[in-house]
Amino acid sequence: MQAGTAVGNLASVIGVRPEEAAVVEQLKAGSEEAFAWLISRYQQPLYSLIYRILPNPGDAADITQEVFVKVFRGIGHFHGEASLRTWIYRIALHEALNQRRWWSRHERRQVTIEPDNEDHYPPTGESLIDPHESPFDAAAHAEIAARVEAAIREVPEPFRTVVVLRDIEGFGYEEIAEILNANLGTVKSRLMRGRAHLKNLLAPYMEAARQRPSRPAPVTRACSVEEAI
């Protein structure tokens, strides 16, 4: 297949699922269009995954870029033992966990100029907040998302990674086993324990939420701001 034809075929199927073999072929040939597609497809989900492992958004962004460098340099050694997607995620997890181990060894001695990560959450493909929700509902959903993100960070490894891959990234058990180079039994056990940790971490918040006053009833007649409050 001529390079021009391959690039044209890639462009024509970007809106749907591309043929992996054709994409890999173009990546190995050094196609800029193929790498541009790869970055646009994976940059956001990889950053979200890495940010849930590392404590600093700047580090997460740097490691995300490093992952694409590793993919660029290593694509020639990709022979299809796993899918392209799982291979890329395997590289991302390896780089993120290595960085976290380095961070732990150095005991966070470096001074960061990044803002407190409690005010930042991984971007996702779709918003957790419905634009048609009331301000009350939107605030409630934002609070829940923040609580869940904070709790996920407290789930110990390796359980946290499996929970993220399964319940947030949507990988199947077999794919997770490939990414982690683990058997299915290990994946399922870690997922069960990770979910249990997360449930325990969120239990106090959920109990407090149940004890809060119920949502105020909507105002059904014209009234002043003071009356609505």
C-alpha positions, 0 to 999 in steps of 0.5 A: 500500500502506498503511503499516500493511500494509507494516510488517506484511508486513515483520514477517512476512518478517523470518525469510526474505529480505524484498522489497527494493522493499518495504523501500526503500519503507518506509525512504523513508517513514520507517518506524521498524520498517524502520530497526530491521530494517535495523540488526539485519540489518546492524550486526554485519557492517558493524562487522566489515568496518569494524573490519578497516579501522580500527585502533581498535574505538571508531572502528569502532563510531562509523563503523558508527553514522555509516553508518546515519545516512548511510543514513537521510539518503540513502535518498531518493536510492537508486534501485535502481542497485545492490542495497540491500545493496551500496549500504549496503556502499559507504557503509560502505567509503567512510566507513571509508576516509575515516576511515583516511585522516584517521587517517593524516594526523594520525599517530595523535596522539590518545591512545586509551583503548581496549584494545590491538586485538590482544586484540579481533577482529570479531564474526561471525555464528557462532563459530569455535569448536565448543562440542563441541570439546576445550579443545585444539581450541578453543585451536588454532582461536582461535589460527588465527583471531587469526593470520588476523585479524592477517595480514589487517590487513597486506594492503595496500589495495585488495587487503585490502578485496576479500579481506574482501568475497569470502572473509569477507563472501561477496559475489559478484564482481559485487556487489564490482564494484558496491560498489567501482565497479570492473570484474570484471577489477580485482576478480579481479586484486585478489583474486588479489593479496590472497590471495597477500599473505595466503598469504605472511604466513601462511606462516611461521606455517603452517610453524611449526605443521607442525613442532609436536608432533602433538596428544596422543592422548586418554586412554582409561583413568581416570588422574590429572591428573598422568598425563594431563599 
